[in-house]
Structures are given as C-alpha cells and as structure tokens.
C-alpha cells in the first residue's frame, strides 16, 4: 500500500476550512464514541484499505456534519490516490480522525503503570539464609558423631 500513497494536490485556499471540518469530525467521533474503521471495513469487501467515493461520502454523512461541496471535494482530493479517482483511502482518514493516542490516551506515551509497578526494581527479601559453615574442625567432628549415633 505504500506505493499507492501519492495523493492528489489540494487546490489553493481550502486548507484552513478543511482543517476546521476535520476538527469537527474529530469532535463528533470523540463525543459520539464512533469507531470509524469498522464502519468503513463493512464497505471494503476486498480488504485493501479503499472504498469508493460514494461509500466514503455515505459514512461521512452518517456523522451528521454538513460541509460545503468545495470542502467535501477537498477532503476527497486529500485522501484519493493519484491515478485512481474512484477509490478513497479510508485507513489514513481514520488515522487522522480517530488516532488512538489523540482520543483515548493509550499507547506507550500515556502508560504510567511503570511508575506504580516498576519491573526493574529488585525484589528485597529480609529472610536470612542459615549456613552451617563450620569454623572449627572440632565442631564438624561433633556433628558427625551426633548424626552417626
């Protein structure tokens, strides 16, 4: 899929409006707790990470955020692959809209469990190991006599 990630160039002047619409989509997904990727995957029968323009717009309309046609065209232009004007890359769209790090605070950057339960701290035990290391040969002989008798 890396070879197909050459997107069409956006037209001039639509960048600011497109980012505000993208922020509205992010807010709607976060507030309504919508999982976008499974919805797109229902339309993606070939499992190649692309859906048609009509299917993409149908999912976008389900978010109930209206945008002018010029903004919608810029959105399509941003996620449409070069050389294929019918398919939209929904995987990148989902990553831009509901990336797990931005929405839910999960991932390595947000994992603070090691602060409370570090694995690298050595285990400290106060138990003493009793060793019968004799210091005198007479002590060893006395133990042997007691064991033998």
C-alpha positions in Angstrom: 0.0 0.0 0.0 3.0 2.3 0.4 3.3 2.7 -3.4 -0.3 3.9 -3.6 0.1 6.7 -1.1 0.6 9.5 -3.6 -2.3 11.8 -3.2 -3.8 14.5 -5.4 -2.6 18.0 -4.8 -5.1 20.1 -2.9 -6.4 23.3 -4.6 -5.2 26.6 -3.2 -7.1 28.3 -0.5 -9.0 25.4 1.0 -6.6 24.3 3.7 -8.0 26.3 6.6 -11.6 25.4 6.0 -10.6 21.7 5.6 -8.8 21.6 8.9 -11.8 23.2 10.7 -14.1 20.5 9.2 -11.6 17.8 10.2 -11.7 19.2 13.7 -15.5 18.9 13.7 -15.2 15.3 12.6 -12.7 14.6 15.3 -15.0 16.2 17.9 -18.0 14.2 16.6 -16.2 10.9 16.7 -14.9 11.6 20.2 -18.2 12.8 21.7 -20.4 10.1 20.0 -17.8 7.4 20.5 -18.0 6.3 16.9 -15.5 3.8 15.7 -14.9 4.7 12.1 -12.7 1.9 10.9 -15.3 -0.9 11.4 -17.9 1.2 9.5 -15.5 1.6 6.6 -14.5 -2.0 6.7 -18.1 -3.1 6.2 -17.9 -1.4 2.8 -14.4 -2.7 2.0 -15.1 -6.1 0.6 -11.6 -6.6 -0.9 -9.8 -5.6 2.3 -7.4 -3.3 0.5 -8.0 -0.2 2.6 -10.0 1.6 0.0 -13.7 2.4 -0.5 -15.5 4.2 -3.4 -16.3 7.9 -3.2 -20.0 7.2 -2.7 -19.3 4.8 0.2 -16.9 7.3 1.8 -19.4 10.1 1.5 -22.1 7.9 2.9 -20.1 7.2 6.0 -19.2 10.9 6.3 -22.9 11.8 6.0 -23.6 9.4 8.9 -21.6 11.7 11.2 -24.2 14.4 10.5 -21.7 17.2 10.0 -22.6 19.2 6.9 -19.8 20.7 4.9 -20.0 22.7 1.6 -19.3 20.8 -1.6 -16.0 22.5 -2.0 -14.8 21.3 1.3 -16.1 17.8 0.6 -14.2 17.8 -2.7 -11.0 18.9 -0.9 -11.5 16.1 1.6 -11.9 13.6 -1.2 -8.8 15.1 -3.0 -6.8 14.7 0.2 -7.4 11.0 0.6 -7.8 9.9 -3.0 -4.9 8.1 -4.6 -3.2 9.5 -7.6 -4.2 7.7 -10.8 -7.3 6.3 -9.2 -10.1 8.9 -8.9 -12.8 6.5 -7.7 -11.2 5.0 -4.5 -10.6 6.8 -1.2 -8.0 5.6 1.3 -10.1 5.3 4.5 -7.2 3.9 6.6 -5.3 7.2 6.5 -8.6 9.1 7.1 -9.3 7.1 10.2 -5.8 7.6 11.5 -6.2 11.4 11.0 -9.6 11.5 12.6 -9.6 9.0 15.5 -6.0 8.2 16.2 -5.9 6.3 19.5 -3.2 8.5 21.0 -5.2 11.7 20.4 -8.6 10.4 21.6 -8.2 8.0 24.4 -4.7 8.5 25.8 -3.5 5.0 25.2 -0.1 3.9 24.0 3.4 3.9 25.2 3.5 7.7 25.8 0.5 7.5 28.1 1.4 4.4 30.0 2.2 5.3 33.6 1.8 1.9 35.1 5.6 1.5 35.4 5.6 4.5 37.8 3.5 2.5 40.2 4.6 -1.1 39.5 8.2 -1.0 38.1 9.5 -4.3 36.8 13.1 -3.3 37.1 13.1 -2.8 40.9 14.9 -5.7 42.5 13.0 -7.8 45.0 14.2 -7.2 48.5 13.8 -10.1 51.0 14.7 -9.8 54.7 15.0 -13.6 55.1 18.3 -14.9 56.3 19.9 -18.0 54.9 21.3 -20.2 57.6 24.5 -21.8 56.5 26.2 -24.4 58.5 29.7 -23.4 57.7 31.9 -24.7 60.4 34.7 -22.5 61.7 36.4 -25.3 63.7 37.2 -28.9 62.9 36.1 -30.0 66.3 32.6 -28.6 65.5 32.4 -30.7 62.4 33.5 -33.8 64.3 30.9 -33.3 67.0 28.1 -33.0 64.4 29.3 -36.2 62.6 29.3 -38.1 65.9 25.8 -36.9 66.8 24.5 -37.9 63.4 26.1 -41.3 63.4 25.0 -42.2 66.9 
